[in-house]
Amino acid sequence: MESSVSQFNFLGLKLDVFRGVYAPQEDSILLAKHTHSICGNILELGTGCGISALSNASRNPKNYVLGLDINPKAVKNAEYNASHNKIRNARFIQSDLFSVVPTLRFDAILFNPPYLPESHRPQGKPSPVDAALYSGRDGRLHTDSFLHHLDDYLLPGGKAFLVQSTHTDIPRTLELSHSLGFSSEIVEEQSFFFEKIALLKLFKE
Ligand SMILES: C[S@@+](CC[C@H](N)C(=O)[O-])C[C@H]1O[C@@H](n2cnc3c(N)ncnc32)[C@H](O)[C@@H]1O
């Protein structure tokens, strides 16, 4: 079994975080706390240890929740947390963004993407969680790709919940979403001394 580096409780779940998997932070809680009660077929991209996917699945036993992550350790970690919390309506698969679900559509899609510009990467030895943090020259690689493909994966009336940060340029994300035909709401913003994070809700009228 993989070694667990930390454990925490969230909404009645006991969650372990394996070495090499993103340990939930404020951005993770922001996404999970606003999405745990959504009903339907739910997709989470970049699920990490599964905090949002599993919170939703445990609260809504009739939902079907699919969590994807490019990191195979994250997939194992989320499966472990599902099994230890006796959650049977969530499944986890390794995938680069939407690549394993080419023909499926969902009622809600959640994503807390990597969003730091490469220039924030410290010099020296790479960390096993780098893939959870950095997203190209301007921090927008994952966000832009997600937005350009989102419409192909949402059911009519479906909604997306996307975490963004001042590092990714939130107005630019809103502008791109609108140019792709999405309406948007800022569900909640939180300010820290080094950045502001926001949860965006995107939908088509
Ligand atoms: C900021 S972490 C969020 C993890 C978790 N959802 C949370 O909120 O704690 C970003 C996650 O996206 C995953 N990821 C990075 N690139 C990806 C890609 N191309 N496709 C799918 N997942 C990816 C990382 O492995 C990481 O688990």
The ligand as an SDF file (V2000), in Angstrom:
LIG
                    3D

 27 29  0  0  0  0  0  0  0  0999 V2000
   -4.7080   21.7320   -7.4170 C   0  0  0  0  0  0  0  0  0  0  0  0
   -4.7680   19.9790   -7.4590 S   0  0  0  0  0  0  0  0  0  0  0  0
   -6.4700   19.6910   -6.9300 C   0  0  0  0  0  0  0  0  0  0  0  0
   -6.6830   18.3190   -6.2880 C   0  0  0  0  0  0  0  0  0  0  0  0
   -8.0610   18.1490   -5.6400 C   0  0  0  0  0  0  0  0  0  0  0  0
   -9.1280   18.2790   -6.6010 N   0  0  0  0  0  0  0  0  0  0  0  0
   -8.2500   19.1720   -4.5440 C   0  0  0  0  0  0  0  0  0  0  0  0
   -9.0310   20.1130   -4.7590 O   0  0  0  0  0  0  0  0  0  0  0  0
   -7.5910   19.0350   -3.5010 O   0  0  0  0  0  0  0  0  0  0  0  0
   -4.8330   19.6610   -9.2240 C   0  0  0  0  0  0  0  0  0  0  0  0
   -4.9920   18.1870   -9.6000 C   0  0  0  0  0  0  0  0  0  0  0  0
   -5.0540   18.0860  -11.0370 O   0  0  0  0  0  0  0  0  0  0  0  0
   -4.3000   16.9540  -11.4510 C   0  0  0  0  0  0  0  0  0  0  0  0
   -3.9130   17.1670  -12.8590 N   0  0  0  0  0  0  0  0  0  0  0  0
   -2.8720   17.8940  -13.3520 C   0  0  0  0  0  0  0  0  0  0  0  0
   -2.8650   17.8640  -14.6980 N   0  0  0  0  0  0  0  0  0  0  0  0
   -3.9420   17.1070  -15.0700 C   0  0  0  0  0  0  0  0  0  0  0  0
   -4.4550   16.6960  -16.3150 C   0  0  0  0  0  0  0  0  0  0  0  0
   -3.8850   17.0670  -17.4760 N   0  0  0  0  0  0  0  0  0  0  0  0
   -5.5530   15.8910  -16.3310 N   0  0  0  0  0  0  0  0  0  0  0  0
   -6.1340   15.5070  -15.1580 C   0  0  0  0  0  0  0  0  0  0  0  0
   -5.6830   15.8650  -13.9400 N   0  0  0  0  0  0  0  0  0  0  0  0
   -4.6050   16.6550  -13.8840 C   0  0  0  0  0  0  0  0  0  0  0  0
   -3.1430   16.8930  -10.4770 C   0  0  0  0  0  0  0  0  0  0  0  0
   -2.5570   15.6140  -10.4510 O   0  0  0  0  0  0  0  0  0  0  0  0
   -3.8620   17.2830   -9.1670 C   0  0  0  0  0  0  0  0  0  0  0  0
   -4.3710   16.1570   -8.5090 O   0  0  0  0  0  0  0  0  0  0  0  0
  1  2  1  0
  2  3  1  0
  2 10  1  0
  3  4  1  0
  4  5  1  0
  5  6  1  0
  5  7  1  0
  7  8  2  0
  7  9  1  0
 10 11  1  0
 11 12  1  0
 11 26  1  0
 12 13  1  0
 13 14  1  0
 13 24  1  0
 14 15  1  0
 14 23  1  0
 15 16  2  0
 16 17  1  0
 17 18  1  0
 17 23  2  0
 18 19  1  0
 18 20  2  0
 20 21  1  0
 21 22  2  0
 22 23  1  0
 24 25  1  0
 24 26  1  0
 26 27  1  0
M  CHG  2   2   1   9  -1
M  END
$$$$
